[in-house]
Amino acid sequence: MANNQSRSSNSLVVPQALAALDQLKYEVAQELGIQIPQDGYYGYMATRDTGAIGGHITRRLVQIAEQQLAGNFSSR
């Protein structure tokens, strides 16, 4: 689906995070050597590629959260 439209029922807790998540998606795809379609339609991409991008994004977000938690707890 084009223009960041999705069939997913997931909604962001912080809607302003959409731009940051999009940037992260492009960074991860570039690191993995995967070309993201310019028109935003993912139907021609291999499921393996889109899954790899999603998995790496999740790992990166967990890593960021762990670092933030470690920083918050060490300052007490």
C-alpha positions in Angstrom: 0.0 0.0 0.0 1.4 3.4 -0.9 1.9 6.5 1.2 2.6 4.7 4.5 -0.9 3.2 4.5 -1.2 -0.1 6.2 -3.7 -2.8 6.9 -2.3 -3.3 10.3 -4.5 -2.5 13.3 -1.4 -1.5 15.3 -1.4 2.1 16.4 1.6 4.1 17.7 1.4 5.2 21.3 3.3 8.3 20.2 2.1 9.2 16.7 5.1 11.6 16.2 7.4 8.5 16.3 6.3 7.5 12.8 9.0 9.6 11.1 11.7 8.1 13.4 10.5 4.5 12.7 10.5 5.2 9.0 14.0 6.5 9.2 15.0 3.4 11.2 13.4 1.1 8.6 15.5 2.7 5.8 18.7 2.5 7.9 18.2 -1.1 8.6 17.3 -2.0 5.0 20.4 -0.2 3.8 22.5 -2.1 6.3 21.0 -5.4 5.1 21.4 -4.4 1.5 17.7 -4.5 0.8 16.1 -2.0 -1.6 12.8 -0.5 -0.3 10.4 0.3 -3.1 10.1 4.1 -3.8 6.4 3.8 -4.3 5.8 2.3 -0.9 4.3 -0.9 -2.3 5.9 -3.9 -0.6 3.9 -6.6 -2.5 6.8 -7.4 -4.8 9.3 -7.8 -2.0 10.3 -11.2 -0.6 8.7 -12.1 2.7 12.2 -13.0 3.9 13.4 -9.5 3.2 10.5 -7.7 4.9 10.8 -10.1 7.9 14.5 -9.4 8.2 13.9 -5.7 8.2 11.2 -6.0 10.9 13.3 -8.4 13.0 16.3 -6.1 13.0 14.2 -3.1 13.8 12.8 -4.9 16.8 16.2 -5.9 18.0 17.4 -2.3 17.6 14.4 -0.9 19.5 14.9 -3.5 22.4 18.6 -2.5 22.5 17.8 1.2 22.7 15.2 0.5 25.5 17.7 -1.6 27.4 20.3 1.2 27.2 17.8 3.8 28.4 16.8 1.6 31.3 20.4 0.9 32.3 21.1 4.6 32.2 18.0 5.4 34.3 18.8 2.8 36.9 22.5 3.7 37.2 21.7 7.3 38.0 19.7 6.4 41.1 
